[in-house]
Amino acid sequence: MRKFSRVQVLVLVGLTTIALIGCAEQETDLTEHPGLQTYTKYCASCHNAGIADAPKLGDRDKWQWRVSKGPDALLQTTIDGIPPGMPKKGMCMSCSDEQLVDAIDYMLAAVGAGAS
């Protein structure tokens, strides 16, 4: 069994603490994100489960090429829908463009690509 010096242990504990604090801050930021409510009400049913090939929340691989399209293209795709899977405006006909942008940004933030 390898023995660590006191300094090595302190460094390891410090780095672990910093990493955990960073994760906690990201979690806190997402729980206060302006798109969370719209996402939860209209988007989560498909994007949490990946229904109809919807990219799951937090799945960097599935979101990578979508992120590269840019925010304007993502908004337009959301407004128009993606037949046959995604309905227009994600079924949120009462949502403003701003609410849709916030929901999109929430999903992008979950993979580290959001504006927030």
C-alpha positions as CSV (number, residue, x, y, z in Angstrom):
1,M,0.0,0.0,0.0
2,R,1.4,3.4,-1.0
3,K,1.8,6.0,1.8
4,F,1.2,9.6,1.1
5,S,3.0,12.5,2.7
6,R,1.1,14.9,4.8
7,V,1.6,17.6,2.0
8,Q,0.3,15.2,-0.7
9,V,-2.8,14.5,1.4
10,L,-3.5,18.2,2.0
11,V,-3.1,18.9,-1.7
12,L,-5.4,16.1,-2.6
13,V,-8.0,17.2,-0.1
14,G,-7.7,20.8,-1.3
15,L,-8.1,19.9,-5.0
16,T,-11.1,17.6,-4.2
17,T,-12.7,20.4,-2.2
18,I,-12.2,22.9,-5.0
19,A,-13.7,20.5,-7.5
20,L,-16.7,19.8,-5.4
21,I,-17.3,23.5,-4.8
22,G,-17.1,24.1,-8.5
23,C,-19.8,21.4,-9.1
24,A,-22.0,22.8,-6.4
25,E,-21.8,26.3,-8.0
26,Q,-22.8,24.9,-11.4
27,E,-25.7,23.0,-9.8
28,T,-26.8,26.2,-8.0
29,D,-26.6,28.2,-11.2
30,L,-28.8,25.8,-13.1
31,T,-31.4,25.7,-10.3
32,E,-31.7,29.4,-10.6
33,H,-31.6,29.5,-14.4
34,P,-34.4,31.5,-16.0
35,G,-35.1,28.7,-18.4
36,L,-35.6,26.0,-15.8
37,Q,-39.4,26.6,-15.4
38,T,-40.1,26.4,-19.1
39,Y,-37.8,23.4,-19.5
40,T,-39.5,21.6,-16.7
41,K,-43.0,22.3,-17.9
42,Y,-42.5,21.7,-21.6
43,C,-39.2,20.2,-22.5
44,A,-38.3,17.7,-19.8
45,S,-40.7,15.0,-20.7
46,C,-38.8,14.4,-23.9
47,H,-35.3,15.7,-23.2
48,N,-34.9,13.9,-19.8
49,A,-35.7,10.5,-21.4
50,G,-34.4,11.1,-25.0
51,I,-37.9,10.4,-26.5
52,A,-37.9,10.6,-30.3
53,D,-34.1,11.0,-30.3
54,A,-34.4,14.2,-28.3
55,P,-30.9,15.0,-27.0
56,K,-30.9,14.3,-23.3
57,L,-30.2,17.0,-20.8
58,G,-26.5,17.0,-20.1
59,D,-25.5,14.6,-22.9
60,R,-22.5,16.5,-24.4
61,D,-22.1,14.2,-27.4
62,K,-25.8,14.6,-28.5
63,W,-25.6,18.4,-28.1
64,Q,-22.2,19.0,-29.7
65,W,-23.4,19.5,-33.3
66,R,-26.5,21.3,-32.2
67,V,-24.3,23.8,-30.2
68,S,-22.3,24.4,-33.4
69,K,-25.4,25.6,-35.3
70,G,-25.6,28.7,-33.0
71,P,-28.3,30.1,-30.9
72,D,-30.4,31.6,-33.7
73,A,-30.6,28.3,-35.6
74,L,-31.5,26.5,-32.4
75,L,-34.3,29.0,-31.7
76,Q,-35.7,28.7,-35.3
77,T,-35.6,24.9,-35.0
78,T,-37.5,25.1,-31.7
79,I,-40.1,27.4,-33.2
80,D,-40.5,25.3,-36.4
81,G,-40.2,21.9,-34.7
82,I,-38.5,18.8,-36.1
83,P,-41.0,16.4,-37.7
84,P,-41.9,13.8,-36.7
85,G,-40.4,14.0,-33.2
86,M,-40.4,17.6,-31.9
87,P,-43.6,19.6,-32.1
88,K,-43.5,23.3,-32.9
89,K,-42.4,25.3,-30.0
90,G,-42.1,22.1,-28.0
91,M,-45.8,22.3,-27.5
92,C,-45.5,25.6,-25.7
93,M,-47.6,27.7,-28.0
94,S,-47.9,30.4,-25.3
95,C,-44.1,30.7,-24.9
96,S,-42.5,33.9,-26.0
97,D,-39.2,33.7,-28.0
98,E,-37.5,34.9,-24.9
99,Q,-38.9,31.9,-22.9
100,L,-37.8,29.5,-25.6
101,V,-34.3,31.1,-25.7
102,D,-34.1,30.7,-21.9
103,A,-35.1,27.0,-22.1
104,I,-32.6,26.4,-24.9
105,D,-29.9,28.1,-22.9
106,Y,-30.8,26.0,-19.8
107,M,-30.2,22.9,-21.9
108,L,-27.0,24.2,-23.3
109,A,-25.8,25.3,-19.8
110,A,-26.2,21.7,-18.7
111,V,-23.4,20.7,-21.2
112,G,-21.3,23.8,-20.4
113,A,-22.3,25.7,-23.5
114,G,-25.0,28.1,-22.3
115,A,-24.7,31.9,-22.2
116,S,-25.6,31.9,-18.5
